[in-house]
Amino acid sequence: MPSTQVTYRYAATSTLRGEDGQVSVGLASTGTGTFLDAYVERADVVAAGLLLVGRVASTRFHDPTTATRLAELADPIITTGDGTVRFESLSACCGVAARLDLPADGVHVTTQTPGTTNVDLGPEMRRLLGGVLPHDPMRVRVADTGLAVTTLDGSAHERTVALPDRWVRSLADLQVLASRMSLRATLDQRQVRAFLRSLPPTTPPRSTFWAQPVGGGGLRLASRPVAGGVPLGGPERLRVLDAVLRHCREVRVYAADGDGPGASWWEVALPHARLGLGLSPETSRGFSGEGALLDGDDDPTADAALAVSGRLGYDLAEGRFFPRLLPVGRDLLGTHPRLATATALVADGAVHPEGDHHVVRGRTRDYVVRLGSPADRCSCRWYVDHGGTRGPCAHVLAVRLLRDGAPPTGEETR
């Protein structure tokens, strides 16, 4: 796959701010003035998709009874410039991702230039979108001042807002995870409706199920790994797709190879649009806990490196990375707790080579790390529990840092 090279010029400076113990990133839109002005082909489909993206952002699937500040979280990220207009969000628990893609045949463009920005999808916008009918016209404008939507019922404008820091690492992790997935199942509208109706209303937050292929097509829920099955933690989370199923042509299901727990991507093919829903391996786990960024640097391709730094997204339907520049560098993503611990271990001189392995000194015991043949291994509890499926442990990272000659900083603490 050829490397993706994109040049961005920002009209303003992005900001990093702290408030009430929370850190947020203020996205400066690229370009100047308007970087999208278009009429959509199917206003009803776009309206339903945008409302779903906003609903995911304002939902805490891990603890749905908690409603703290959720009204402030319906904030889609908008990306333009590669021939597709994209609206994406993460849930408040960072375990569900949604993205509405409008390809070239779904928009009639007057103006389109590369850009990424973040806006608030407030009550006024949601009311306007809720009244859209199938053949209504809809004009969408995205600029450095925010998002504007005009329909027969009026107009709504939403300002640019800060991007929550908790989204940044999860968004970057998800792109790395998605780039490792492949198509596992295809369902028609009848089959996906039947599967969603069969799902239990709730499941334990740390449980994992599998979507098992059945004869004649379709899926059924299984409690154990099965050949060709798709890992599905928190299957009830899929029910948010009900809002767009009336427009559904088919659903394509993606997951990484293997029979263990993992993330999955469920993409609904719509008229002139696609709606994707990404699920973390468990309801209680956000995407950032999967450690994909920590292993991403081992991929030598330029696109993988850019995805790790938050500068690319991944489109499973098209099998390619796309430019989606979050205004952060590897330094922010590098604050991963495991990486901070590994850096501290190296700085403290706790990593020692011994023959064909390394010994890492911990607080209460020593750990044996072996790199390669065929995968990195450690004697710690993290490796015993996860076997590398959630990224490397801090001890493996420390050995890698020492191997690669990373200079100890002594600034991090365990």
C-alpha positions as CSV (number, residue, x, y, z in Angstrom):
1,M,0.0,0.0,0.0
2,P,1.5,3.4,-1.0
3,S,2.2,5.9,1.8
4,T,-0.3,8.6,2.3
5,Q,1.2,12.1,2.4
6,V,-1.0,15.1,3.3
7,T,-0.1,18.8,3.9
8,Y,-2.2,20.8,6.3
9,R,-2.2,24.6,7.0
10,Y,-4.1,25.7,10.1
11,A,-5.9,29.0,10.3
12,A,-5.4,29.3,14.0
13,T,-3.5,27.7,16.8
14,S,-4.8,24.5,18.5
15,T,-5.0,24.7,22.2
16,L,-4.5,22.3,25.2
17,R,-6.3,23.3,28.3
18,G,-7.1,21.9,31.7
19,E,-10.4,22.4,33.6
20,D,-11.8,20.6,36.6
21,G,-9.1,18.0,36.4
22,Q,-9.9,17.3,32.8
23,V,-7.6,17.9,29.8
24,S,-9.0,18.9,26.4
25,V,-7.6,19.7,23.0
26,G,-9.0,22.6,21.0
27,L,-9.0,21.7,17.3
28,A,-8.0,24.4,14.9
29,S,-9.6,23.8,11.6
30,T,-7.3,23.5,8.6
31,G,-7.6,26.0,5.8
32,T,-9.4,29.3,6.0
33,G,-13.1,30.1,5.9
34,T,-15.3,27.3,4.6
35,F,-13.8,24.0,3.8
36,L,-17.0,22.2,2.9
37,D,-20.2,23.5,1.3
38,A,-22.4,20.8,-0.2
39,Y,-25.9,19.5,-0.6
40,V,-26.4,15.9,0.4
41,E,-28.0,13.3,-1.8
42,R,-30.2,11.7,0.9
43,A,-31.0,14.2,3.6
44,D,-33.0,11.6,5.7
45,V,-30.1,9.1,5.7
46,V,-27.6,11.8,6.7
47,A,-29.9,13.1,9.4
48,A,-30.4,9.7,10.9
49,G,-26.7,9.0,10.7
50,L,-25.7,12.3,12.4
51,L,-28.2,11.7,15.2
52,L,-26.7,8.2,15.8
53,V,-23.2,9.6,15.8
54,G,-24.4,12.2,18.4
55,R,-26.2,9.6,20.4
56,V,-23.1,7.4,20.7
57,A,-21.1,10.4,21.9
58,S,-23.6,11.2,24.6
59,T,-23.9,7.6,25.9
60,R,-21.9,5.9,28.6
61,F,-22.4,2.2,27.7
62,H,-20.3,0.9,30.6
63,D,-22.5,2.8,33.1
64,P,-25.7,4.0,31.4
65,T,-27.2,5.3,34.6
66,T,-24.4,7.9,34.9
67,A,-25.5,11.1,33.1
68,T,-22.7,13.5,34.3
69,R,-22.1,16.1,31.6
70,L,-23.3,13.8,28.9
71,A,-25.2,16.6,27.2
72,E,-21.8,18.2,26.5
73,L,-20.4,15.2,24.8
74,A,-22.4,15.0,21.6
75,D,-19.4,16.3,19.7
76,P,-18.6,14.8,16.2
77,I,-15.3,15.2,14.6
78,I,-15.7,16.3,11.0
79,T,-13.1,15.4,8.3
80,T,-13.1,16.5,4.7
81,G,-10.7,16.6,1.8
82,D,-10.1,13.0,0.5
83,G,-13.3,12.7,-1.5
84,T,-15.3,11.5,1.5
85,V,-17.0,13.6,4.2
86,R,-16.7,11.9,7.6
87,F,-18.5,12.5,10.9
88,E,-17.2,10.4,13.8
89,S,-17.5,10.2,17.6
90,L,-16.6,8.1,20.6
91,S,-18.9,7.2,23.5
92,A,-18.4,8.8,26.9
93,C,-16.9,5.5,28.1
94,C,-14.6,5.4,25.0
95,G,-15.7,1.8,24.2
96,V,-18.0,2.5,21.2
97,A,-17.1,4.5,18.1
98,A,-19.4,5.7,15.3
99,R,-18.6,7.2,12.0
100,L,-20.9,8.4,9.2
101,D,-19.1,8.4,5.8
102,L,-20.5,10.4,2.8
103,P,-18.6,9.3,-0.3
104,A,-18.4,11.4,-3.5
105,D,-21.8,10.1,-4.8
106,G,-23.5,11.2,-1.6
107,V,-22.7,14.9,-1.7
108,H,-23.0,17.6,-4.4
109,V,-20.0,19.7,-3.6
110,T,-19.6,23.5,-4.1
111,T,-16.5,23.8,-1.9
112,Q,-14.3,21.1,-0.4
113,T,-10.7,21.4,1.0
114,P,-8.8,19.2,3.5
115,G,-9.9,19.9,7.1
116,T,-10.6,18.4,10.5
117,T,-12.6,20.1,13.2
118,N,-14.8,19.3,16.2
119,V,-18.2,20.7,16.9
120,D,-21.0,20.4,19.4
121,L,-24.2,18.7,18.2
122,G,-26.7,20.6,20.4
123,P,-30.4,20.4,21.0
124,E,-31.2,22.9,18.2
125,M,-29.3,20.8,15.6
126,R,-30.9,17.6,16.8
127,R,-34.4,19.0,16.5
128,L,-33.7,20.2,13.0
129,L,-32.3,16.8,12.0
130,G,-35.2,15.0,13.6
131,G,-37.7,16.7,11.2
132,V,-36.0,15.8,7.9
133,L,-38.1,13.9,5.4
134,P,-36.8,11.5,2.6
135,H,-36.8,14.0,-0.3
136,D,-35.9,17.2,1.6
137,P,-32.9,19.2,0.5
138,M,-30.1,19.6,3.0
139,R,-27.1,21.9,2.8
140,V,-24.1,21.2,5.0
141,R,-21.4,23.8,5.5
142,V,-18.3,23.2,7.6
143,A,-15.9,26.1,8.4
144,D,-13.4,27.3,11.0
145,T,-16.4,28.7,12.9
146,G,-18.3,25.4,13.1
147,L,-21.0,23.3,11.3
148,A,-24.1,24.8,9.7
149,V,-27.1,22.7,8.4
150,T,-30.0,24.1,6.4
151,T,-33.2,22.2,5.6
152,L,-36.7,23.3,4.6
153,D,-37.5,23.7,8.3
154,G,-34.7,26.2,8.9
155,S,-31.0,26.4,9.8
156,A,-28.9,25.4,12.8
157,H,-25.3,26.4,13.5
158,E,-23.0,24.6,15.9
159,R,-19.7,26.2,17.1
160,T,-16.3,24.5,17.3
161,V,-15.6,23.0,20.7
162,A,-12.7,21.3,22.5
163,L,-11.9,17.7,21.8
164,P,-11.8,15.6,25.0
165,D,-8.4,14.3,25.7
166,R,-9.8,10.9,26.6
167,W,-10.8,10.6,22.9
168,V,-7.4,11.2,21.5
169,R,-5.6,8.0,22.4
170,S,-8.8,5.9,21.9
171,L,-9.3,7.3,18.4
172,A,-5.6,6.6,17.5
173,D,-5.8,3.1,19.0
174,L,-8.9,2.2,17.1
175,Q,-7.3,3.1,13.7
176,V,-4.4,0.7,14.4
177,L,-6.9,-2.0,15.5
178,A,-9.1,-1.5,12.4
179,S,-6.1,-1.7,10.0
180,R,-5.6,-5.3,11.3
181,M,-9.2,-6.4,10.7
182,S,-10.7,-8.3,7.8
183,L,-14.3,-8.9,6.5
184,R,-15.8,-11.8,8.6
185,A,-19.5,-11.7,7.7
186,T,-22.1,-10.0,5.5
187,L,-25.7,-9.7,6.5
188,D,-28.8,-8.4,4.6
189,Q,-31.4,-6.3,6.4
190,R,-33.5,-9.2,7.4
191,Q,-30.6,-11.1,8.9
192,V,-29.2,-8.2,10.9
193,R,-32.7,-7.3,12.3
194,A,-33.1,-10.9,13.4
195,F,-29.7,-10.9,15.1
196,L,-30.3,-7.6,16.9
197,R,-33.7,-8.9,18.2
198,S,-32.0,-12.0,19.6
199,L,-29.5,-10.0,21.7
200,P,-30.0,-10.0,25.5
201,P,-31.0,-6.6,27.0
202,T,-27.9,-6.5,29.2
203,T,-24.7,-8.6,29.7
204,P,-22.0,-8.6,32.4
205,P,-19.5,-5.8,31.7
206,R,-16.5,-8.1,31.4
207,S,-18.2,-10.9,29.5
208,T,-17.3,-11.8,25.9
209,F,-19.5,-13.5,23.3
210,W,-19.1,-14.5,19.7
211,A,-21.3,-13.8,16.7
212,Q,-21.5,-17.3,15.2
213,P,-22.4,-17.9,11.5
214,V,-25.5,-20.1,11.0
215,G,-26.6,-22.1,8.0
216,G,-28.5,-20.2,5.4
217,G,-26.8,-16.9,6.4
218,G,-27.1,-14.7,9.4
219,L,-25.5,-14.8,12.9
220,R,-26.4,-16.1,16.3
221,L,-24.9,-15.3,19.7
222,A,-22.5,-17.9,21.2
223,S,-20.8,-17.9,24.6
224,R,-17.6,-19.7,23.3
225,P,-15.2,-19.1,20.5
226,V,-16.4,-20.9,17.3
227,A,-14.9,-21.3,13.8
228,G,-15.6,-18.1,11.8
229,G,-17.1,-16.4,14.8
230,V,-16.7,-12.7,15.5
231,P,-15.8,-11.6,19.1
232,L,-18.6,-9.5,20.5
233,G,-18.2,-8.0,24.0
234,G,-21.3,-6.1,25.2
235,P,-23.5,-7.3,22.3
236,E,-26.4,-5.1,23.5
237,R,-24.4,-2.0,22.4
238,L,-25.2,-3.0,18.8
239,R,-28.8,-1.9,19.3
240,V,-27.9,1.7,18.6
241,L,-27.9,0.6,14.9
242,D,-31.7,0.3,15.1
243,A,-31.9,4.0,14.2
244,V,-30.6,3.5,10.7
245,L,-31.7,-0.1,9.8
246,R,-34.8,1.2,7.9
247,H,-32.2,2.5,5.3
248,C,-30.0,-0.6,5.5
249,R,-28.8,-2.4,2.4
250,E,-26.4,-4.7,4.1
251,V,-24.1,-4.9,7.1
252,R,-20.5,-5.9,6.8
253,V,-18.8,-7.2,9.9
254,Y,-15.0,-6.9,10.4
255,A,-12.6,-8.3,13.1
256,A,-9.0,-9.4,13.5
257,D,-8.0,-13.0,12.9
258,G,-8.0,-15.3,15.8
259,D,-10.5,-16.8,18.2
260,G,-9.8,-14.6,21.3
261,P,-11.7,-11.5,22.5
262,G,-11.1,-8.5,20.4
263,A,-12.6,-5.3,18.9
264,S,-15.0,-5.5,16.0
265,W,-16.4,-3.0,13.4
266,W,-20.0,-3.2,12.1
267,E,-20.6,-1.2,9.0
268,V,-24.1,-0.5,7.6
269,A,-24.3,0.2,3.9
270,L,-26.8,3.0,3.3
271,P,-28.0,4.8,0.2
272,H,-25.1,7.1,-0.7
273,A,-23.5,6.7,2.8
274,R,-21.9,4.3,5.2
275,L,-22.4,4.1,9.0
276,G,-19.8,2.2,11.0
277,L,-19.9,1.2,14.6
278,G,-16.8,0.0,16.4
279,L,-17.0,-2.0,19.6
280,S,-14.3,-2.6,22.2
281,P,-13.7,-6.2,23.4
282,E,-15.7,-5.6,26.6
283,T,-18.2,-3.0,27.8
284,S,-15.9,-2.0,30.6
285,R,-12.9,-1.5,28.3
286,G,-12.2,1.6,26.2
287,F,-10.1,1.3,23.0
288,S,-7.1,2.9,24.6
289,G,-6.8,-0.1,26.9
290,E,-6.0,-2.4,24.0
291,G,-2.5,-1.2,23.7
292,A,-2.5,-1.0,19.9
293,L,-0.4,2.2,20.0
294,L,2.3,0.5,22.0
295,D,2.7,-2.2,19.3
296,G,2.1,0.2,16.4
297,D,5.7,1.4,16.2
298,D,6.7,-2.1,15.2
299,D,4.9,-1.7,11.9
300,P,7.5,-0.2,9.5
301,T,5.0,1.4,7.1
302,A,4.7,5.1,7.0
303,D,0.9,4.9,7.1
304,A,1.0,2.8,10.3
305,A,3.3,5.3,11.9
306,L,1.0,8.2,11.0
307,A,-2.0,6.3,12.4
308,V,-0.1,5.8,15.7
309,S,0.4,9.5,16.0
310,G,-3.3,10.3,15.3
311,R,-2.8,11.7,11.8
312,L,-4.7,9.0,9.9
313,G,-7.9,7.2,10.2
314,Y,-8.7,3.8,8.6
315,D,-11.6,3.1,6.2
316,L,-12.4,-0.7,6.3
317,A,-14.8,-0.4,3.4
318,E,-12.1,1.0,1.1
319,G,-9.2,-0.8,2.8
320,R,-7.1,2.3,3.2
321,F,-5.9,5.0,5.6
322,F,-7.4,8.4,5.2
323,P,-6.1,11.8,6.4
324,R,-7.7,12.8,9.7
325,L,-5.2,15.1,11.5
326,L,-5.8,15.3,15.2
327,P,-3.7,18.3,16.5
328,V,-1.5,16.2,18.8
329,G,1.9,14.6,18.4
330,R,3.4,11.3,19.6
331,D,4.4,13.1,22.8
332,L,0.8,13.3,24.0
333,L,0.0,9.7,23.0
334,G,3.2,8.7,24.7
335,T,1.7,9.4,28.1
336,H,0.3,5.9,28.1
337,P,0.6,4.5,31.7
338,R,2.5,1.4,30.6
339,L,4.9,3.4,28.5
340,A,5.5,5.8,31.5
341,T,6.2,2.8,33.7
342,A,8.6,1.3,31.2
343,T,10.5,4.5,30.9
344,A,10.8,4.7,34.7
345,L,12.1,1.1,34.8
346,V,14.8,1.9,32.3
347,A,15.7,5.2,34.1
348,D,16.0,3.3,37.4
349,G,18.4,0.8,36.0
350,A,15.8,-2.0,36.6
351,V,16.4,-3.8,33.3
352,H,19.3,-6.3,33.0
353,P,20.3,-8.6,30.1
354,E,21.1,-12.2,31.1
355,G,21.9,-14.5,28.2
356,D,19.0,-15.0,25.9
357,H,16.6,-13.0,28.1
358,H,16.2,-9.9,30.3
359,V,15.4,-9.6,34.0
360,V,13.2,-6.6,35.0
361,R,13.3,-5.7,38.7
362,G,9.9,-4.9,40.1
363,R,8.8,-3.7,43.5
364,T,8.1,-7.1,45.0
365,R,9.7,-9.6,42.5
366,D,11.7,-9.9,39.3
367,Y,10.3,-10.6,35.9
368,V,11.8,-12.6,33.0
369,V,11.3,-11.1,29.5
370,R,12.1,-12.9,26.3
371,L,11.8,-11.0,23.0
372,G,10.7,-12.8,19.8
373,S,10.6,-16.5,19.0
374,P,7.8,-16.1,17.9
375,A,6.4,-13.3,20.1
376,D,7.6,-11.3,23.1
377,R,6.9,-13.0,26.4
378,C,7.0,-12.0,30.1
379,S,6.5,-13.9,33.4
380,C,4.3,-11.1,34.8
381,R,0.5,-11.5,35.6
382,W,-0.4,-9.1,32.7
383,Y,1.1,-11.5,30.2
384,V,-0.5,-14.5,31.9
385,D,-3.9,-12.9,31.8
386,H,-3.8,-11.4,28.3
387,G,-1.0,-13.2,26.4
388,G,-0.2,-10.1,24.4
389,T,-3.7,-9.6,23.1
390,R,-3.9,-6.1,24.8
391,G,-0.5,-4.9,23.8
392,P,2.8,-5.4,25.5
393,C,3.2,-5.2,29.3
394,A,5.4,-2.5,30.9
395,H,8.3,-5.0,31.4
396,V,8.4,-5.9,27.7
397,L,8.2,-2.2,26.8
398,A,11.1,-1.5,29.1
399,V,13.3,-4.2,27.4
400,R,12.4,-2.8,24.0
401,L,13.3,0.7,25.1
402,L,16.7,-0.6,26.4
403,R,17.3,-2.6,23.2
404,D,16.5,0.4,21.0
405,G,18.7,2.7,23.1
406,A,16.0,5.0,24.4
407,P,17.7,7.6,26.7
408,P,16.4,7.3,30.3
409,T,14.7,10.5,31.4
410,G,14.2,9.8,35.1
411,E,11.1,12.1,34.9
412,E,8.4,9.4,35.2
413,T,7.4,7.6,38.4
414,R,6.0,4.2,38.9
